[in-house]
Amino acid sequence: MLPADHARFPGVAIVLKNGQTVHLRPLTTADGEALADCYADIPPEHIRFYCPYPLDREHALRNASRADSPTEVVLVAETADRRIAGYAWYRWSDGAPASIFGICLRPAYQGQRLGRALMTRLLAIAREVGPRVMSLTVQLANTRAVKLYTSMGFTVVREQTRQPDPARGFAEEPEYYMELTLERTAEQELRAR
Ligand SMILES: CC(C)(COP(=O)(O)OP(=O)(O)OC[C@H]1O[C@@H](n2cnc3c(N)ncnc32)[C@H](O)[C@@H]1OP(=O)(O)O)[C@@H](O)C(=O)NCCC(=O)NCCS
């Protein structure tokens, strides 16, 4: 996310179902270690659903180093003690018609409507930054994520097969490819390019 866009979309405070307040803000280049700490908290049963890259320190540092990239937007949910409770992102290639979306929360922060809050904020940014279409894949077994995505306006384009990952013990399984076309005013469309 370009530094100028960081300023356009500053952090916002939200209250979770359990009453805790967290801040949703853009990832910065200083977040590498905090992101690594978040990755280390994701158990294998959730990595089965969220595995865009190995959730290790190396990838956390690499992802944070790209925080100012013009072709990705990453939001983190930061707790009062400055830990990253979870994050959501979309990224695209230059000129691509659609971006790819991803989200993952620490187990202790799931089921608190944090996923919905992160997505709501991310989609508000996506109305102004990046391609008009957002895409994702989600296993049918991930019923919570499917419910969240559907309620945020994503629709199923097709059912396909997620390839097995024997090294991590994950079998082949059915998944949806889903898309969302963002509503934009003419002004937002101009600004997004
Ligand atoms: C998937 C994930 C992002 C959802 O975020 P969350 O904050 O836990 O979810 P929310 O609290 O916003 O709940 C989303 C909806 O799912 C519903 N839900 C909860 N458990 C559910 C279940 N087992 N089956 C179906 N729906 C469920 C909730 O009621 C809520 O709907 P509502 O807001 O209308 O009440 C989060 O759980 C997560 O990070 N999971 C592990 C990684 C992952 O699966 N990432 C997505 C990969 S595609």
The ligand as a Tripos MOL2 file, in Angstrom:
@<TRIPOS>MOLECULE
LIG
   48    50     1     0     0
SMALL
NO_CHARGES

@<TRIPOS>ATOM
      1 C1        -12.2620  -17.5300    8.6940 C.3       1 LIG1
      2 C2        -12.0220  -16.3690    9.6430 C.3       1 LIG1
      3 C3        -11.2570  -15.2590    8.9390 C.3       1 LIG1
      4 C4        -13.3950  -15.8180   10.0710 C.3       1 LIG1
      5 O1        -13.2250  -14.7120   10.9320 O.3       1 LIG1
      6 P1        -13.9650  -14.6710   12.3740 P.3       1 LIG1
      7 O2        -13.7180  -13.3470   12.9610 O.co2     1 LIG1
      8 O3        -13.5270  -15.8700   13.1450 O.co2     1 LIG1
      9 O4        -15.4400  -14.8210   11.9330 O.3       1 LIG1
     10 P2        -16.6350  -13.9040   12.3870 P.3       1 LIG1
     11 O5        -16.6800  -13.8610   13.8930 O.co2     1 LIG1
     12 O6        -16.5810  -12.5980   11.6550 O.co2     1 LIG1
     13 O7        -17.8570  -14.7970   11.9250 O.3       1 LIG1
     14 C5        -18.1830  -14.9420   10.5800 C.3       1 LIG1
     15 C6        -19.5570  -15.5570   10.4660 C.3       1 LIG1
     16 O8        -19.4500  -16.9950   10.5090 O.3       1 LIG1
     17 C7        -20.4300  -17.5200   11.4110 C.3       1 LIG1
     18 N1        -19.9000  -18.7880   11.9170 N.ar      1 LIG1
     19 C8        -19.1420  -19.0010   12.9980 C.ar      1 LIG1
     20 N2        -18.8070  -20.3020   13.0830 N.ar      1 LIG1
     21 C9        -19.3710  -20.9010   12.0180 C.ar      1 LIG1
     22 C10       -19.3870  -22.2470   11.5290 C.ar      1 LIG1
     23 N3        -18.7130  -23.2230   12.1540 N.pl3     1 LIG1
     24 N4        -20.0750  -22.5080   10.3750 N.ar      1 LIG1
     25 C11       -20.7180  -21.5180    9.6970 C.ar      1 LIG1
     26 N5        -20.7360  -20.2240   10.1170 N.ar      1 LIG1
     27 C12       -20.0610  -19.9320   11.2660 C.ar      1 LIG1
     28 C13       -20.6020  -16.4600   12.4510 C.3       1 LIG1
     29 O9        -21.8510  -16.5770   13.0810 O.3       1 LIG1
     30 C14       -20.4810  -15.1780   11.6250 C.3       1 LIG1
     31 O10       -21.7220  -14.8290   11.0350 O.3       1 LIG1
     32 P3        -22.5580  -13.5950   11.6490 P.3       1 LIG1
     33 O11       -21.6240  -12.4230   11.6800 O.co2     1 LIG1
     34 O12       -23.6790  -13.4440   10.6840 O.co2     1 LIG1
     35 O13       -22.9720  -14.0350   13.0250 O.co2     1 LIG1
     36 C15       -11.2170  -16.8080   10.9060 C.3       1 LIG1
     37 O14       -11.9880  -17.7020   11.6570 O.3       1 LIG1
     38 C16        -9.8530  -17.4170   10.6110 C.2       1 LIG1
     39 O15        -8.8590  -16.7150   10.5450 O.2       1 LIG1
     40 N6         -9.8020  -18.7660   10.4320 N.am      1 LIG1
     41 C17        -8.5290  -19.4860   10.2000 C.3       1 LIG1
     42 C18        -7.8840  -19.1670    8.8670 C.3       1 LIG1
     43 C19        -8.8700  -19.2410    7.7180 C.2       1 LIG1
     44 O16        -9.7000  -20.1330    7.6340 O.2       1 LIG1
     45 N7         -8.7320  -18.2700    6.7960 N.am      1 LIG1
     46 C20        -9.5810  -18.1990    5.6090 C.3       1 LIG1
     47 C21        -9.0010  -19.0260    4.5270 C.3       1 LIG1
     48 S1        -10.0380  -19.0510    3.0550 S.3       1 LIG1
@<TRIPOS>BOND
     1     1     2 1
     2     2     3 1
     3     2     4 1
     4     2    36 1
     5     4     5 1
     6     5     6 1
     7     6     7 2
     8     6     8 1
     9     6     9 1
    10     9    10 1
    11    10    11 2
    12    10    12 1
    13    10    13 1
    14    13    14 1
    15    14    15 1
    16    15    16 1
    17    15    30 1
    18    16    17 1
    19    17    18 1
    20    17    28 1
    21    18    19 ar
    22    18    27 ar
    23    19    20 ar
    24    20    21 ar
    25    21    22 ar
    26    21    27 ar
    27    22    23 1
    28    22    24 ar
    29    24    25 ar
    30    25    26 ar
    31    26    27 ar
    32    28    29 1
    33    28    30 1
    34    30    31 1
    35    31    32 1
    36    32    33 2
    37    32    34 1
    38    32    35 1
    39    36    37 1
    40    36    38 1
    41    38    39 2
    42    38    40 1
    43    40    41 1
    44    41    42 1
    45    42    43 1
    46    43    44 2
    47    43    45 1
    48    45    46 1
    49    46    47 1
    50    47    48 1
@<TRIPOS>SUBSTRUCTURE
     1 LIG1         1 GROUP 0 **** ****
